[in-house]
Amino acid sequence: MDMVTGAQVAVALVVPIPRERMWELVTAVDRIGEWSPETIGGNWCDDTRSPAPGARFIGRNRFPNGRESMVTCVVTEAERPSVFAWTVLDGAGLVGSAWRYELREGGEPGSTLVHHSFTHGPGASGARADAEADPKALDSRLVTLCRNMTTTITAMAAADSVIGATR
């Protein structure tokens, strides 16, 4: 039985940033290392400067055990200022995971409801290898992802607040 494919987590947070600005932050793959506790960097491939379906970027991650990885990501949705989604490919070109940001107007003027989700695909990943060695490892990984997703969104909002105060 494959207990990893389809495993998912999602977080939803309201941030005090207009949706257009939040769009700029979530699509800034070259800045993600400033905010994420796990993703240490990213860069667009092939002279791409903005998200569009089919565009590729490279993500670099560092995990709590010290292991580092570099992955190829492919944008699957890019609807400014509402949706930014991508898949992470494994070494065989299969989808290892799918990530999605959905941005909606928040309840207060100038705020955004950020919905961020992760779904594990059928491809190879560290989470799959860990779960095959110890089925309890998957639950731990999903908890870590949820925490990291929340931390990343919160850090984006905090960084933008600092930048906004100096503008």
C-alpha positions in Angstrom: 0.0 0.0 0.0 1.3 3.5 -0.9 0.7 5.6 2.1 2.7 8.6 0.8 1.0 9.5 -2.6 -1.7 11.9 -1.9 -0.6 12.8 1.6 -1.2 16.5 2.1 -1.2 19.5 4.4 -2.6 23.0 4.1 -2.4 26.2 6.1 -4.5 29.3 5.9 -3.4 32.7 7.3 -4.6 36.2 7.0 -1.7 38.7 6.5 -1.9 42.5 6.5 -0.6 42.8 3.0 -2.6 43.6 -0.2 -3.2 40.7 -2.5 -1.1 42.1 -5.3 1.9 42.6 -3.0 1.5 39.1 -1.5 1.4 37.7 -5.1 4.8 39.4 -5.7 6.2 37.7 -2.5 4.9 34.2 -3.1 6.2 34.2 -6.7 9.7 35.6 -5.8 11.4 32.2 -6.0 14.8 33.9 -5.9 13.9 35.3 -2.4 12.3 32.3 -0.7 15.5 31.5 1.2 15.0 34.7 3.1 11.8 33.4 4.7 11.7 29.6 4.6 13.2 27.5 7.4 13.9 24.7 4.8 14.2 26.2 1.3 17.5 28.0 1.2 17.3 29.4 -2.3 15.7 29.3 -5.7 16.2 30.7 -9.2 14.3 30.8 -12.4 15.6 28.8 -15.3 16.1 29.8 -19.0 16.0 33.6 -18.4 12.5 33.3 -17.0 11.8 36.3 -14.8 8.2 35.7 -13.8 5.8 32.8 -13.3 3.8 31.3 -16.2 2.6 27.8 -16.7 5.4 25.6 -17.9 8.2 27.9 -16.5 10.8 26.1 -14.5 12.8 27.1 -11.5 15.4 25.3 -9.3 14.8 25.1 -5.6 17.5 24.3 -3.0 16.5 22.8 0.4 18.3 22.0 3.6 16.6 19.5 5.9 16.9 19.2 9.7 19.2 16.2 9.4 21.6 18.4 7.4 20.9 16.8 4.0 20.6 19.2 1.1 18.8 18.8 -2.2 18.3 20.6 -5.4 15.1 20.1 -7.3 13.5 21.2 -10.6 10.1 22.8 -10.2 7.5 23.4 -13.0 4.9 26.1 -12.7 1.4 24.6 -13.2 -0.7 27.7 -12.5 0.1 31.4 -12.4 -3.0 33.6 -12.3 -2.1 37.0 -11.0 -3.0 37.9 -8.2 -4.9 34.7 -7.2 -3.0 31.4 -7.7 0.6 30.3 -7.9 1.2 26.5 -8.1 4.1 24.2 -9.1 5.2 20.7 -9.1 8.6 19.3 -7.9 10.0 16.7 -10.1 12.0 13.7 -9.0 15.1 12.5 -10.8 13.0 10.4 -13.3 10.8 13.4 -14.1 7.8 12.2 -12.0 5.9 14.6 -9.7 7.3 14.2 -6.2 5.0 16.9 -4.8 2.6 19.7 -5.7 2.5 23.1 -4.0 -0.1 25.8 -4.3 -0.7 29.3 -3.0 -4.2 30.6 -3.3 -4.7 34.3 -2.5 -8.0 35.9 -1.6 -9.1 39.2 -0.3 -8.9 39.2 3.5 -11.6 40.4 5.8 -9.9 43.7 6.4 -9.0 46.3 3.7 -5.5 45.7 2.5 -5.3 42.1 3.9 -5.0 38.8 2.1 -6.1 35.3 3.0 -3.2 33.0 2.0 -4.0 29.4 1.5 -0.9 27.3 1.0 -1.0 23.6 0.3 1.3 20.6 -0.3 0.3 17.2 -1.8 2.8 14.4 -2.2 2.9 12.9 -5.7 3.7 9.4 -6.9 7.4 10.3 -7.5 10.4 9.7 -5.3 11.3 12.0 -2.4 13.0 12.1 0.9 9.6 11.8 2.6 8.8 8.6 0.6 12.2 7.0 1.5 11.8 7.9 5.2 8.2 6.6 5.3 9.3 3.3 3.7 11.9 2.9 6.4 9.5 4.0 9.2 5.8 4.6 8.6 5.7 7.1 11.5 8.1 9.4 9.7 5.4 10.6 7.3 3.3 12.1 10.1 6.3 13.9 11.4 7.2 15.2 8.0 3.7 16.5 7.4 3.8 18.3 10.8 7.1 19.9 9.9 5.8 21.0 6.5 2.8 22.6 8.1 5.0 24.5 10.6 7.4 25.5 7.9 4.7 26.7 5.6 3.2 28.9 8.4 6.7 30.2 9.3 7.4 31.1 5.6 4.1 33.1 5.1 4.6 34.8 8.5 8.1 35.8 7.6 7.1 37.1 4.2 4.5 39.3 5.8 7.0 40.5 8.5 9.6 41.3 5.9 7.1 43.3 3.8 6.0 45.2 6.8 9.6 46.3 7.5 10.1 47.2 3.8 6.8 49.1 3.8 7.8 51.1 6.9 11.0 52.2 5.1 9.3 53.2 1.8 
